[in-house]
Amino acid sequence: MRRIGKFALALAAASSALGGCTSNATPTASASPTPTQTPWVRVTSGSPTAAPGTNSTFSPKSALPPVSFLPTSGACGVSWPDNIGLVLIPMVVTPIAGGFTVQWPSKYGSYYRISAVLQGVVAGPQPERTWQTVQAGDNCTVSATISGLTSGAPYIIWLDAPDTPRDVTGARSLYSGKSGVVKPL
């Protein structure tokens, strides 16, 4: 109880020292407030729909360089699938007399190697693959012809992209392709 009494006495003394406890003090007010600066809110009457302003001098500058896009798969003669989830470079193999015509998208490097591997059973050491080097060119599809093969024999076409580009993480793009078993005419 003593503590509460001391606290009330200290509070009364502080309020008396700050402003006093007289009942005849009346607040005074000035006649009218005078603004010292221009108002920060401007209200203008007008129409409920905004009219486009013509006095703006702001023109944003782009921080990015101009962009040009590569042709989409619809611009190519062959509709290539996107490489999301693919492991091998997609190929179209067309049998011809004694060989094949092979097509693939050119986005995996500037040059390629292609080979036709005979699928017959061979006793002893396997024969070395014969690779044919193909330049990519400027088209979106690369095409090569493999000839001199045995008509009706089973082959698998292998594709290699030795200079496959890397993405920003350092991972390589697709760098090989493989057909199913195909037979020349």
Secondary structure, DSSP 4 states (H G I P E B T S, - for coil): -HHHHHHHHHHHHHHHHHT---TT------SS---SS--S-------SSPPPPS--------SSPP--PPPPGGGSSS-PPP-TT--S---EEEEETTEEEEEEESTT-SEEEEEEEE-S--SSSPPPP--EEEE--SSSEEEEEE-SPPTT--EEEEEE-TT--B-TTS-B---EEEEEEE---
